[in-house]
């Protein structure tokens, strides 16, 4: 069975969508190491919405190119803290060492950045399987134009439509779960009802992995996603 996995951080848990040619499944894991233990032995690839491979003192070129690709919604791409900021012992040191200072969102992501890069440092097989991607870049590549914010009803529906149009009925289980979480109890697979947009984000990464079959477009286009700071998105 070919397995293609998308992973997105959802405020306390990693949302995981696994796509095969026939269906999709939504789950959650407490760490990326757990994701690897659960899916790594069968996944063709695992796309994560978290910075993989860091730069020293400069901005990452892939972040700038993703911002350019998404204009006028380039603000949905956050500048990745540099290596020294990510490895700093506290917030003050991280701010002092980072290229651009450090916003609260970027500071909050540092434990997740450490997590994914530690996995790649420690597990050799993960380096050929785990790639960085970005949901908004993938949605735009499939949709062909700007989408409204995912926090609006129109933007949320447009992303659901995009998944079905490009992924077919195999993505209907994702949409069914999302619809249930919007109207019913607060938790499912440890995913808060307020974070169901992260399920759609993980799903577009899984779709990208399944449909690209390893033949991705890459930002920047000369980068090697197994070792360079880069963002993969649907092949063109």
N, CA, C and O of each residue as an XYZ file, in Angstrom:
944
protein
N       0.842     -1.204      0.000
C       0.000      0.000      0.000
C       0.869      1.242      0.000
O       1.693      1.429      0.895
N       0.687      2.106     -1.016
C       1.368      3.389     -1.015
C       0.731      4.306      0.022
O      -0.492      4.430      0.084
N       1.565      4.945      0.833
C       1.094      5.818      1.901
C       1.771      7.175      1.751
O       2.984      7.263      1.558
N       0.973      8.222      1.843
C       1.481      9.585      1.681
C       0.914     10.410      2.824
O      -0.300     10.450      3.023
N       1.792     11.071      3.579
C       1.411     11.639      4.871
C       1.648     13.147      4.892
O       2.693     13.628      4.454
N       0.671     13.880      5.405
C       0.802     15.306      5.667
C       0.671     15.574      7.148
O      -0.186     14.991      7.812
N       1.522     16.464      7.682
C       1.581     16.708      9.128
C       1.580     18.213      9.391
O       2.329     18.965      8.766
N       0.724     18.641     10.330
C       0.641     20.058     10.665
C       0.481     20.194     12.179
O      -0.231     19.406     12.803
N       1.140     21.189     12.769
C       1.040     21.432     14.204
C      -0.272     22.137     14.507
O      -0.627     23.112     13.844
N      -1.001     21.637     15.523
C      -2.322     22.175     15.840
C      -2.432     22.496     17.323
O      -3.320     21.986     18.006
N      -1.540     23.335     17.821
C      -1.623     23.855     19.173
C      -1.774     22.752     20.219
O      -2.798     22.647     20.894
N      -0.734     21.939     20.335
C      -0.741     20.896     21.346
C      -0.614     19.498     20.801
O      -0.338     18.566     21.556
N      -0.809     19.324     19.504
C      -0.684     18.002     18.906
C      -0.312     18.145     17.429
O      -0.558     19.182     16.814
N       0.274     17.107     16.882
C       0.525     17.040     15.444
C      -0.664     16.370     14.770
O      -0.963     15.208     15.048
N      -1.339     17.090     13.889
C      -2.406     16.499     13.081
C      -1.754     15.754     11.922
O      -0.871     16.284     11.248
N      -2.197     14.522     11.697
C      -1.626     13.683     10.654
C      -2.745     13.204      9.730
O      -3.732     12.628     10.188
N      -2.586     13.445      8.428
C      -3.496     12.884      7.424
C      -2.695     11.923      6.561
O      -1.683     12.294      5.967
N      -3.164     10.685      6.504
C      -2.528      9.686      5.650
C      -3.435      9.428      4.454
O      -4.616      9.124      4.618
N      -2.881      9.550      3.256
C      -3.644      9.344      2.028
C      -3.090      8.147      1.273
O      -1.880      8.017      1.089
N      -3.986      7.281      0.843
C      -3.642      6.215     -0.085
C      -4.418      6.482     -1.376
O      -5.101      7.501     -1.485
N      -4.324      5.594     -2.335
C      -5.071      5.797     -3.577
C      -6.567      5.653     -3.362
O      -7.359      6.127     -4.177
N      -6.966      4.996     -2.260
C      -8.375      4.689     -2.057
C      -9.060      5.546     -1.007
O     -10.253      5.826     -1.129
N      -8.321      5.978      0.042
C      -8.984      6.670      1.134
C      -7.992      7.533      1.899
O      -6.801      7.562      1.590
N      -8.505      8.232      2.899
C      -7.677      9.044      3.793
C      -8.076      8.755      5.229
O      -9.189      8.310      5.506
N      -7.146      9.018      6.133
C      -7.402      8.822      7.554
C      -6.766      9.962      8.322
O      -5.666     10.404      7.989
N      -7.450     10.439      9.345
C      -6.959     11.546     10.170
C      -6.598     11.023     11.552
O      -7.368     10.281     12.162
N      -5.436     11.408     12.039
C      -5.017     11.040     13.376
C      -4.252     12.168     14.022
O      -4.169     13.263     13.466
N      -3.694     11.915     15.183
C      -2.896     12.909     15.901
C      -1.815     12.185     16.674
O      -2.012     11.070     17.156
N      -0.667     12.836     16.784
C       0.464     12.275     17.516
C       1.087     13.368     18.371
O       1.068     14.536     17.981
N       1.647     13.011     19.550
C       2.213     14.025     20.444
C       3.562     14.563     20.007
O       3.964     15.641     20.443
N       4.275     13.826     19.146
C       5.597     14.272     18.706
C       5.868     13.760     17.301
O       5.212     12.831     16.830
N       6.830     14.366     16.643
C       7.199     13.894     15.308
C       7.890     12.537     15.367
O       7.829     11.763     14.412
N       8.547     12.248     16.489
C       9.115     10.920     16.640
C       8.001      9.878     16.645
O       8.152      8.804     16.064
N       6.882     10.193     17.302
C       5.735      9.289     17.258
C       5.184      9.155     15.840
O       4.812      8.064     15.409
N       5.137     10.280     15.121
C       4.708     10.223     13.720
C       5.593      9.264     12.942
O       5.106      8.436     12.172
N       6.909      9.383     13.151
C       7.841      8.521     12.424
C       7.645      7.052     12.807
O       7.642      6.181     11.937
N       7.482      6.775     14.090
C       7.291      5.397     14.535
C       6.005      4.802     13.979
O       5.945      3.607     13.688
N       4.971      5.637     13.829
C       3.674      5.142     13.365
C       3.625      4.990     11.846
O       3.030      4.039     11.339
N       4.247      5.921     11.114
C       4.070      5.962      9.666
C       5.356      5.737      8.865
O       5.303      5.424      7.676
N       6.504      5.897      9.516
C       7.757      5.920      8.774
C       8.067      4.657      8.007
O       8.711      4.711      6.959
N       7.615      3.507      8.514
C       7.964      2.254      7.845
C       7.127      1.995      6.611
O       7.451      1.102      5.828
N       6.045      2.760      6.412
C       5.203      2.537      5.231
C       5.008      3.777      4.364
O       4.511      3.665      3.243
N       5.386      4.950      4.852
C       5.137      6.183      4.105
C       6.132      6.359      2.966
O       7.342      6.240      3.161
N       5.614      6.641      1.781
C       6.487      7.011      0.670
C       7.177      8.331      0.970
O       8.365      8.499      0.695
N       6.417      9.272      1.539
C       6.972     10.541      1.971
C       6.067     11.139      3.039
O       4.874     10.844      3.115
N       6.676     11.989      3.858
C       5.969     12.702      4.919
C       6.265     14.185      4.730
O       7.415     14.610      4.842
N       5.234     14.971      4.444
C       5.402     16.417      4.279
C       4.965     17.112      5.560
O       3.880     16.842      6.075
N       5.798     18.002      6.074
C       5.518     18.695      7.328
C       5.495     20.203      7.107
O       6.283     20.747      6.333
N       4.579     20.860      7.802
C       4.504     22.318      7.753
C       5.295     22.876      8.926
O       4.738     23.432      9.872
N       6.600     22.713      8.836
C       7.507     23.246      9.854
C       8.875     23.377      9.188
O       9.231     22.536      8.362
N       9.646     24.403      9.523
C      10.932     24.583      8.852
C      11.888     23.406      9.044
O      12.146     22.974     10.167
N      12.399     22.907      7.944
C      13.374     21.823      7.921
C      14.656     22.369      7.302
O      14.611     23.034      6.267
N      15.783     22.095      7.923
C      17.088     22.594      7.473
C      17.149     24.127      7.658
O      16.392     24.872      7.036
N      18.048     24.561      8.508
C      18.140     25.962      8.901
C      19.314     26.649      8.227
O      20.223     25.997      7.713
N      19.281     27.967      8.237
C      20.397     28.779      7.766
C      21.137     29.341      8.981
O      20.593     29.385     10.084
N      22.374     29.765      8.765
C      23.149     30.362      9.836
C      22.646     31.739     10.186
O      21.791     31.871     11.062
N      23.145     32.769      9.534
C      22.790     34.134      9.901
C      21.829     34.791      8.918
O      21.303     35.866      9.204
N      21.594     34.181      7.790
C      20.783     34.823      6.764
C      19.350     34.293      6.784
O      19.062     33.250      7.372
N      18.443     35.051      6.115
C      17.096     34.547      5.883
C      17.167     33.364      4.922
O      18.072     33.280      4.092
N      16.222     32.468      5.040
C      16.152     31.358      4.096
C      15.532     31.838      2.785
O      14.491     32.495      2.785
N      16.173     31.507      1.684
C      15.665     31.908      0.365
C      14.279     31.322      0.114
O      13.440     31.965     -0.517
N      14.032     30.106      0.603
C      12.735     29.477      0.347
C      11.595     30.247      1.016
O      10.486     30.286      0.482
N      11.849     30.860      2.175
C      10.809     31.657      2.823
C      10.452     32.877      1.975
O       9.277     33.205      1.813
N      11.465     33.541      1.441
C      11.211     34.704      0.599
C      10.456     34.302     -0.665
O       9.523     34.992     -1.077
N      10.852     33.195     -1.278
C      10.188     32.774     -2.507
C       8.744     32.348     -2.242
O       7.868     32.570     -3.078
N       8.496     31.740     -1.089
C       7.119     31.386     -0.743
C       6.278     32.639     -0.527
O       5.125     32.694     -0.952
N       6.851     33.648      0.133
C       6.152     34.916      0.302
C       5.814     35.538     -1.054
O       4.702     36.023     -1.266
N       6.781     35.518     -1.963
C       6.552     36.082     -3.297
C       5.471     35.302     -4.044
O       4.628     35.894     -4.719
N       5.495     33.984     -3.923
C       4.523     33.138     -4.609
C       3.103     33.426     -4.122
O       2.151     33.363     -4.900
N       2.964     33.740     -2.835
C       1.643     33.896     -2.229
C       1.112     35.321     -2.221
O      -0.019     35.545     -1.790
N       1.878     36.271     -2.676
C       1.395     37.658     -2.619
C       0.021     37.756     -3.273
O      -0.201     37.185     -4.341
N      -0.914     38.488     -2.627
C      -0.744     39.399     -1.491
C      -0.880     38.743     -0.111
O      -0.996     39.447      0.892
N      -0.867     37.419     -0.046
C      -1.027     36.733      1.243
C       0.304     36.168      1.733
O       0.338     35.150      2.425
N       1.385     36.825      1.373
C       2.706     36.356      1.767
C       2.950     36.379      3.258
O       3.872     35.722      3.740
N       2.137     37.129      4.008
C       2.323     37.189      5.461
C       2.004     35.866      6.136
O       2.338     35.680      7.306
N       1.360     34.932      5.419
C       1.093     33.617      6.006
C       2.359     32.773      6.108
O       2.354     31.725      6.754
N       3.439     33.219      5.478
C       4.738     32.559      5.615
C       5.547     33.342      6.641
O       5.789     34.535      6.456
N       5.965     32.689      7.714
C       6.737     33.346      8.754
C       8.229     33.161      8.488
O       8.660     32.114      8.005
N       9.005     34.184      8.808
C      10.458     34.068      8.678
C      10.967     33.031      9.673
O      10.650     33.084     10.861
N      11.746     32.106      9.181
C      12.295     31.053     10.034
C      13.436     31.600     10.876
O      14.343     32.229     10.331
N      13.425     31.382     12.186
C      14.578     31.784     12.998
C      15.844     31.088     12.512
O      15.795     29.958     12.027
N      16.982     31.775     12.648
C      18.230     31.156     12.198
C      18.708     30.102     13.201
O      18.122     29.929     14.270
N      19.774     29.412     12.835
C      20.248     28.291     13.635
C      20.573     28.694     15.063
O      20.216     27.981     16.001
N      21.246     29.828     15.245
C      21.642     30.243     16.599
C      20.433     30.575     17.466
O      20.438     30.313     18.669
N      19.397     31.151     16.859
C      18.187     31.456     17.624
C      17.463     30.174     18.019
O      16.965     30.063     19.139
N      17.402     29.215     17.116
C      16.709     27.963     17.400
C      17.398     27.191     18.523
O      16.738     26.504     19.303
N      18.711     27.301     18.603
C      19.463     26.557     19.625
C      19.746     27.386     20.877
O      20.453     26.920     21.771
N      19.210     28.602     20.958
C      19.430     29.454     22.125
C      18.767     28.863     23.365
O      17.817     28.085     23.268
N      19.284     29.243     24.526
C      18.782     28.682     25.779
C      17.537     29.397     26.302
O      16.766     28.811     27.062
N      17.331     30.651     25.907
C      16.145     31.351     26.378
C      15.730     32.392     25.349
O      16.416     32.601     24.349
N      14.582     33.050     25.609
C      14.005     33.982     24.642
C      14.921     35.175     24.384
O      15.105     35.582     23.237
N      15.489     35.730     25.439
C      16.340     36.904     25.269
C      17.540     36.593     24.375
O      17.895     37.386     23.503
N      18.157     35.440     24.597
C      19.293     35.045     23.756
C      18.845     34.813     22.319
O      19.556     35.181     21.383
N      17.675     34.208     22.134
C      17.166     33.944     20.786
C      16.904     35.236     20.034
O      17.223     35.346     18.851
N      16.318     36.224     20.724
C      16.054     37.524     20.090
C      17.368     38.181     19.668
O      17.479     38.717     18.565
N      18.353     38.132     20.554
C      19.632     38.779     20.276
C      20.352     38.131     19.100
O      21.047     38.813     18.346
N      20.194     36.836     18.940
C      20.952     36.114     17.920
C      20.221     35.964     16.593
O      20.834     35.624     15.581
N      18.913     36.217     16.591
C      18.175     36.001     15.349
C      18.378     37.153     14.369
O      18.635     38.288     14.768
N      18.260     36.844     13.100
C      18.497     37.825     12.042
C      17.545     39.005     12.136
O      17.956     40.140     11.893
N      16.269     38.767     12.486
C      15.231     39.797     12.432
C      14.565     40.041     13.778
O      13.410     40.467     13.797
N      15.216     39.799     14.884
C      14.489     39.781     16.133
C      13.661     38.502     16.170
O      13.974     37.549     15.456
N      12.625     38.462     16.975
C      11.860     37.218     17.077
C      10.451     37.513     17.570
O      10.264     37.944     18.707
N       9.455     37.279     16.710
C       8.073     37.450     17.100
C       7.584     36.288     17.949
O       8.227     35.241     18.014
N       6.446     36.479     18.596
C       5.917     35.456     19.495
C       5.574     34.172     18.750
O       5.767     33.078     19.281
N       5.064     34.295     17.519
C       4.725     33.086     16.760
C       5.970     32.278     16.451
O       5.992     31.062     16.637
N       7.017     32.961     15.973
C       8.254     32.261     15.649
C       8.872     31.635     16.894
O       9.382     30.516     16.833
N       8.834     32.339     18.020
C       9.361     31.787     19.265
C       8.581     30.534     19.663
O       9.168     29.554     20.123
N       7.281     30.566     19.488
C       6.467     29.412     19.834
C       6.742     28.202     18.964
O       6.504     27.069     19.382
N       7.243     28.428     17.752
C       7.531     27.320     16.849
C       8.903     26.687     17.085
O       9.177     25.601     16.574
N       9.759     27.349     17.846
C      11.122     26.838     18.008
C      11.162     25.406     18.547
O      11.955     24.612     18.040
N      10.353     25.030     19.543
C      10.393     23.614     19.965
C      10.024     22.652     18.844
O      10.568     21.550     18.772
N       9.107     23.052     17.969
C       8.719     22.193     16.850
C       9.844     22.121     15.811
O      10.089     21.067     15.225
N      10.528     23.256     15.588
C      11.657     23.263     14.650
C      12.770     22.372     15.174
O      13.365     21.608     14.414
N      13.055     22.463     16.464
C      14.065     21.591     17.062
C      13.678     20.124     16.878
O      14.517     19.269     16.598
N      12.396     19.865     17.043
C      11.892     18.494     16.990
C      12.126     17.859     15.616
O      12.659     16.753     15.523
N      11.729     18.556     14.559
C      11.859     17.953     13.232
C      13.319     17.822     12.831
O      13.700     16.828     12.213
N      14.139     18.799     13.169
C      15.540     18.723     12.768
C      16.307     17.704     13.606
O      17.267     17.108     13.116
N      15.901     17.492     14.863
C      16.495     16.429     15.666
C      16.157     15.065     15.072
O      17.005     14.173     15.042
N      14.926     14.903     14.602
C      14.534     13.643     13.968
C      15.413     13.357     12.749
O      15.880     12.232     12.572
N      15.635     14.354     11.924
C      16.442     14.143     10.719
C      17.909     13.900     11.069
O      18.595     13.144     10.381
N      18.390     14.539     12.136
C      19.774     14.319     12.551
C      19.986     12.898     13.079
O      21.049     12.306     12.888
N      18.971     12.366     13.740
C      19.137     11.102     14.447
C      18.682      9.882     13.644
O      19.149      8.771     13.894
N      17.783     10.075     12.689
C      17.225      8.941     11.939
C      17.558      9.135     10.455
O      16.929      9.942      9.771
N      18.533      8.401      9.977
C      19.005      8.592      8.603
C      17.903      8.367      7.579
O      17.817      9.108      6.599
N      17.062      7.362      7.783
C      16.005      7.063      6.821
C      15.017      8.214      6.684
O      14.407      8.383      5.629
N      14.853      9.009      7.746
C      13.903     10.119      7.694
C      14.348     11.202      6.713
O      13.518     11.940      6.183
N      15.644     11.296      6.474
C      16.142     12.356      5.584
C      15.671     12.171      4.152
O      15.589     13.140      3.396
N      15.358     10.935      3.768
C      14.876     10.664      2.420
C      13.354     10.608      2.355
O      12.786     10.333      1.298
N      12.694     10.868      3.484
C      11.244     10.708      3.548
C      10.523     11.973      3.992
O       9.425     12.258      3.514
N      11.127     12.738      4.901
C      10.483     13.910      5.488
C      10.933     15.174      4.761
O      12.123     15.484      4.713
N       9.971     15.897      4.198
C      10.257     17.142      3.486
C       9.394     18.272      4.041
O       8.304     18.041      4.564
N       9.895     19.478      3.919
C       9.121     20.651      4.317
C       8.197     21.076      3.193
O       8.578     21.076      2.022
N       6.982     21.437      3.562
C       6.046     22.009      2.601
C       5.283     23.133      3.290
O       5.540     23.432      4.456
N       4.349     23.758      2.581
C       3.564     24.846      3.151
C       2.145     24.765      2.601
O       1.957     24.859      1.388
N       1.139     24.592      3.462
C      -0.231     24.402      2.979
C      -0.730     25.501      2.055
O      -1.371     25.209      1.045
N      -0.449     26.766      2.381
C      -0.965     27.851      1.547
C      -0.345     27.824      0.149
O      -1.023     28.112     -0.837
N       0.939     27.480      0.066
C       1.584     27.353     -1.242
C       0.928     26.223     -2.031
O       0.664     26.364     -3.225
N       0.668     25.108     -1.363
C       0.050     23.964     -2.049
C      -1.374     24.276     -2.487
O      -1.759     23.955     -3.611
N      -2.160     24.899     -1.611
C      -3.528     25.249     -1.993
C      -3.540     26.183     -3.205
O      -4.326     25.989     -4.133
N      -2.679     27.182     -3.195
C      -2.664     28.103     -4.327
C      -2.222     27.396     -5.603
O      -2.772     27.651     -6.674
N      -1.228     26.505     -5.498
C      -0.761     25.785     -6.681
C      -1.886     24.953     -7.290
O      -2.016     24.895     -8.513
N      -2.691     24.316     -6.462
C      -3.813     23.533     -6.974
C      -4.961     24.407     -7.449
O      -5.555     24.154     -8.497
N      -5.269     25.442     -6.667
C      -6.413     26.302     -6.975
C      -6.144     27.191     -8.181
O      -7.060     27.509     -8.940
N      -4.899     27.590     -8.357
C      -4.523     28.414     -9.495
C      -4.694     29.896     -9.278
O      -4.424     30.687    -10.182
N      -5.139     30.293     -8.098
C      -5.362     31.718     -7.820
C      -5.368     31.900     -6.305
O      -5.260     30.934     -5.550
N      -5.498     33.163     -5.870
C      -5.540     33.439     -4.444
C      -6.809     32.849     -3.826
O      -7.870     32.847     -4.451
N      -6.690     32.351     -2.604
C      -7.844     31.918     -1.839
C      -8.076     32.898     -0.698
O      -7.123     33.493     -0.194
N      -9.335     33.075     -0.279
C      -9.574     33.886      0.913
C      -8.934     33.224      2.126
O      -8.590     32.043      2.080
N      -8.774     33.975      3.205
C      -8.216     33.434      4.439
C      -8.987     32.197      4.877
O     -10.212     32.142      4.766
N      -8.248     31.198      5.381
C      -8.895     29.972      5.844
C      -9.751     30.217      7.079
O     -10.545     29.356      7.459
N      -9.603     31.378      7.712
C     -10.397     31.698      8.892
C     -11.786     32.239      8.526
O     -12.623     32.437      9.406
N     -12.033     32.477      7.236
C     -13.354     32.916      6.785
C     -14.141     31.710      6.280
O     -13.559     30.691      5.905
N     -15.463     31.833      6.273
C     -16.294     30.738      5.766
C     -15.990     30.453      4.295
O     -15.924     29.298      3.876
N     -15.806     31.522      3.522
C     -15.521     31.338      2.088
C     -14.180     30.639      1.887
O     -14.060     29.752      1.042
N     -13.170     31.039      2.666
C     -11.859     30.422      2.539
C     -11.856     28.980      2.984
O     -11.202     28.137      2.370
N     -12.591     28.685      4.059
C     -12.675     27.310      4.558
C     -13.334     26.411      3.514
O     -12.855     25.311      3.241
N     -14.439     26.889      2.930
C     -15.147     26.094      1.930
C     -14.300     25.926      0.667
O     -14.302     24.854      0.061
N     -13.583     26.967      0.271
C     -12.749     26.875     -0.926
C     -11.680     25.806     -0.770
O     -11.348     25.120     -1.737
N     -11.134     25.653      0.436
C     -10.115     24.633      0.670
C     -10.721     23.234      0.667
O     -10.090     22.290      0.191
N     -11.922     23.091      1.186
C     -12.610     21.802      1.113
C     -12.882     21.437     -0.344
O     -12.664     20.297     -0.755
N     -13.356     22.400     -1.115
C     -13.629     22.156     -2.529
C     -12.355     21.774     -3.280
O     -12.378     20.909     -4.157
N     -11.253     22.421     -2.931
C      -9.970     22.157     -3.590
C      -9.526     20.713     -3.338
O      -9.012     20.051     -4.240
N      -9.727     20.231     -2.110
C      -9.326     18.866     -1.779
C     -10.125     17.844     -2.579
O      -9.558     16.881     -3.095
N     -11.434     18.045     -2.686
C     -12.265     17.100     -3.433
C     -11.989     17.196     -4.931
O     -11.914     16.173     -5.612
N     -11.839     18.404     -5.446
C     -11.597     18.570     -6.872
C     -10.302     17.900     -7.301
O     -10.246     17.285     -8.366
N      -9.269     18.011     -6.490
C      -7.955     17.502     -6.876
C      -7.633     16.132     -6.290
O      -6.782     15.412     -6.814
N      -8.315     15.772     -5.202
C      -8.041     14.487     -4.569
C      -9.117     13.448     -4.756
O      -8.900     12.267     -4.487
N     -10.295     13.883     -5.225
C     -11.374     12.943     -5.444
C     -12.061     12.522     -4.155
O     -11.808     13.073     -3.084
N     -12.940     11.528     -4.287
C     -13.749     11.081     -3.158
C     -12.921     10.457     -2.042
O     -13.416     10.293     -0.927
N     -11.657     10.105     -2.326
C     -10.814      9.535     -1.270
C     -10.577     10.526     -0.146
O     -10.198     10.125      0.954
N     -10.791     11.818     -0.396
C     -10.606     12.830      0.652
C     -11.913     13.166      1.371
O     -11.927     14.041      2.237
N     -13.015     12.484      1.026
C     -14.283     12.760      1.688
C     -14.230     12.473      3.188
O     -14.849     13.214      3.951
N     -13.515     11.421      3.659
C     -13.443     11.215      5.119
C     -12.855     12.397      5.874
O     -13.256     12.668      7.006
N     -11.909     13.106      5.263
C     -11.349     14.298      5.900
C     -12.428     15.363      6.045
O     -12.575     15.967      7.107
N     -13.182     15.589      4.970
C     -14.217     16.612      5.011
C     -15.329     16.240      5.985
O     -15.872     17.106      6.670
N     -15.669     14.955      6.049
C     -16.710     14.516      6.988
C     -16.273     14.787      8.424
O     -17.061     15.281      9.230
N     -15.026     14.467      8.744
C     -14.532     14.705     10.103
C     -14.543     16.191     10.429
O     -14.961     16.587     11.517
N     -14.085     17.015      9.490
C     -14.042     18.461      9.711
C     -15.445     18.995      9.968
O     -15.643     19.807     10.872
N     -16.420     18.548      9.182
C     -17.795     19.015      9.369
C     -18.342     18.587     10.724
O     -19.046     19.357     11.378
N     -18.028     17.370     11.151
C     -18.489     16.898     12.452
C     -17.891     17.723     13.584
O     -18.587     18.062     14.542
N     -16.590     18.052     13.477
C     -15.921     18.786     14.554
C     -16.418     20.218     14.649
O     -16.361     20.817     15.722
N     -16.902     20.775     13.555
C     -17.391     22.149     13.603
C     -18.714     22.262     14.350
O     -19.034     23.321     14.891
N     -19.476     21.186     14.384
C     -20.825     21.271     14.956
C     -21.006     20.461     16.222
O     -22.008     20.636     16.916
N     -20.074     19.581     16.548
C     -20.252     18.697     17.696
C     -19.222     18.974     18.780
O     -18.848     20.126     19.000
N     -18.759     17.927     19.460
C     -17.921     18.097     20.640
C     -16.570     18.717     20.303
O     -16.180     18.794     19.138
N     -15.871     19.154     21.331
C     -14.655     19.941     21.154
C     -13.435     19.131     20.755
O     -12.448     19.700     20.287
N     -13.477     17.812     20.930
C     -12.271     17.025     20.707
C     -12.547     15.829     19.799
O     -13.615     15.219     19.848
N     -11.578     15.522     18.992
C     -11.579     14.295     18.200
C     -10.138     13.984     17.865
O      -9.431     14.834     17.323
N      -9.694     12.790     18.175
C      -8.268     12.466     17.988
C      -7.395     13.518     18.673
O      -6.291     13.803     18.207
N      -7.885     14.103     19.790
C      -7.161     15.134     20.534
C      -7.002     16.432     19.739
O      -6.143     17.252     20.063
N      -7.811     16.624     18.716
C      -7.779     17.847     17.909
C      -8.921     18.755     18.357
O     -10.083     18.351     18.311
N      -8.608     19.964     18.784
C      -9.644     20.893     19.208
C     -10.516     21.292     18.026
O     -10.038     21.389     16.896
N     -11.797     21.524     18.295
C     -12.715     21.910     17.226
C     -12.275     23.207     16.557
O     -12.521     23.410     15.368
N     -11.620     24.092     17.324
C     -11.160     25.354     16.758
C      -9.952     25.227     15.851
O      -9.540     26.204     15.225
N      -9.373     24.017     15.772
C      -8.199     23.834     14.932
C      -8.478     22.917     13.740
O      -7.551     22.319     13.194
N      -9.727     22.802     13.336
C     -10.037     21.913     12.215
C      -9.448     22.423     10.905
O      -9.271     21.647      9.966
N      -9.140     23.726     10.830
C      -8.459     24.212      9.628
C      -7.086     23.559      9.474
O      -6.590     23.410      8.357
N      -6.469     23.167     10.601
C      -5.184     22.477     10.526
C      -5.334     21.083      9.926
O      -4.387     20.556      9.342
N      -6.514     20.481     10.065
C      -6.773     19.201      9.408
C      -6.743     19.391      7.895
O      -6.166     18.573      7.178
N      -7.358     20.461      7.409
C      -7.317     20.735      5.972
C      -5.887     21.005      5.508
O      -5.503     20.604      4.410
N      -5.105     21.680      6.339
C      -3.708     21.944      5.987
C      -2.914     20.643      5.876
O      -2.151     20.453      4.928
N      -3.097     19.750      6.848
C      -2.401     18.461      6.769
C      -2.878     17.673      5.558
O      -2.096     16.964      4.924
N      -4.169     17.797      5.236
C      -4.721     17.055      4.105
C      -4.135     17.519      2.780
O      -3.848     16.691      1.916
N      -3.948     18.835      2.598
C      -3.385     19.300      1.322
C      -1.937     18.859      1.185
O      -1.463     18.646      0.069
N      -1.224     18.717      2.298
C       0.137     18.194      2.232
C       0.124     16.718      1.833
O       0.951     16.277      1.033
N      -0.819     15.957      2.396
C      -0.937     14.548      2.024
C      -1.307     14.403      0.553
O      -0.776     13.535     -0.139
N      -2.210     15.246      0.077
C      -2.583     15.224     -1.341
C      -1.389     15.551     -2.222
O      -1.161     14.897     -3.239
N      -0.627     16.567     -1.828
C       0.563     16.947     -2.591
C       1.542     15.786     -2.676
O       2.099     15.513     -3.739
N       1.749     15.109     -1.564
C       2.660     13.965     -1.557
C       2.140     12.851     -2.457
O       2.907     12.251     -3.211
N       0.854     12.573     -2.382
C       0.284     11.474     -3.174
C       0.311     11.764     -4.668
O       0.674     10.898     -5.464
N      -0.070     12.974     -5.049
C      -0.199     13.281     -6.469
C       1.134     13.608     -7.128
O       1.290     13.416     -8.334
N       2.091     14.097     -6.357
C       3.385     14.449     -6.940
C       4.285     13.232     -7.118
O       5.193     13.243     -7.949
N       4.032     12.181     -6.337
C       4.817     10.935     -6.398
C       6.321     11.209     -6.474
O       7.042     10.611     -7.272
N       6.764     12.122     -5.630
C       8.185     12.435     -5.561
C       8.667     13.462     -6.559
O       9.793     13.945     -6.441
N       7.846     13.813     -7.545
C       8.241     14.786     -8.574
C       7.666     16.145     -8.209
O       6.698     16.602     -8.816
N       8.273     16.794     -7.203
C       7.768     18.051     -6.685
C       8.339     19.248     -7.440
O       9.408     19.174     -8.046
N       7.601     20.346     -7.385
C       8.208     21.646     -7.605
C       8.851     22.060     -6.282
O       8.384     21.668     -5.213
N       9.925     22.856     -6.357
C      10.681     23.196     -5.155
C      10.994     24.693     -5.147
O      11.353     25.270     -6.173
N      10.852     25.304     -3.984
C      11.301     26.681     -3.752
C      12.512     26.641     -2.833
O      12.426     26.116     -1.723
N      13.654     27.195     -3.284
C      13.986     27.622     -4.643
C      14.151     26.423     -5.574
O      14.362     25.304     -5.105
N      14.059     26.642     -6.883
C      13.953     25.523     -7.818
C      15.240     24.718     -7.964
O      15.215     23.619     -8.519
N      16.364     25.244     -7.478
C      17.626     24.500     -7.582
C      17.991     23.778     -6.287
O      19.089     23.235     -6.169
N      17.077     23.771     -5.315
C      17.379     23.204     -4.000
C      17.139     21.697     -3.987
O      16.329     21.178     -4.754
N      17.849     21.013     -3.114
C      17.647     19.591     -2.851
C      16.920     19.477     -1.517
O      17.518     19.746     -0.474
N      15.643     19.084     -1.520
C      14.877     19.089     -0.264
C      15.358     18.076      0.766
O      14.917     18.125      1.914
N      16.240     17.167      0.398
C      16.770     16.227      1.392
C      17.849     16.856      2.257
O      18.195     16.312      3.305
N      18.389     17.999      1.832
C      19.475     18.595      2.618
C      19.488     20.115      2.615
O      20.172     20.711      3.448
N      18.761     20.769      1.714
C      18.765     22.225      1.620
C      17.489     22.813      2.219
O      16.439     22.172      2.174
N      17.563     24.033      2.783
C      16.331     24.720      3.175
C      15.459     24.919      1.940
O      15.858     25.627      1.016
N      14.284     24.312      1.908
C      13.448     24.346      0.705
C      12.032     23.968      1.066
O      11.777     23.360      2.105
N      11.109     24.340      0.184
C       9.690     24.040      0.342
C       9.211     23.328     -0.901
O       9.345     23.850     -2.008
N       8.647     22.129     -0.734
C       8.117     21.394     -1.872
C       6.617     21.696     -2.004
O       5.928     21.938     -1.013
N       6.135     21.674     -3.245
C       4.722     21.904     -3.507
C       4.331     21.138     -4.769
O       5.200     20.531     -5.394
N       3.051     21.141     -5.171
C       2.643     20.265     -6.259
C       3.474     20.435     -7.529
O       3.736     21.557     -7.963
N       3.882     19.325     -8.116
C       4.688     19.353     -9.328
C       3.923     19.999    -10.475
O       2.714     19.817    -10.619
N       4.647     20.749    -11.279
C       4.032     21.435    -12.422
C       4.659     20.970    -13.715
O       4.274     21.433    -14.789
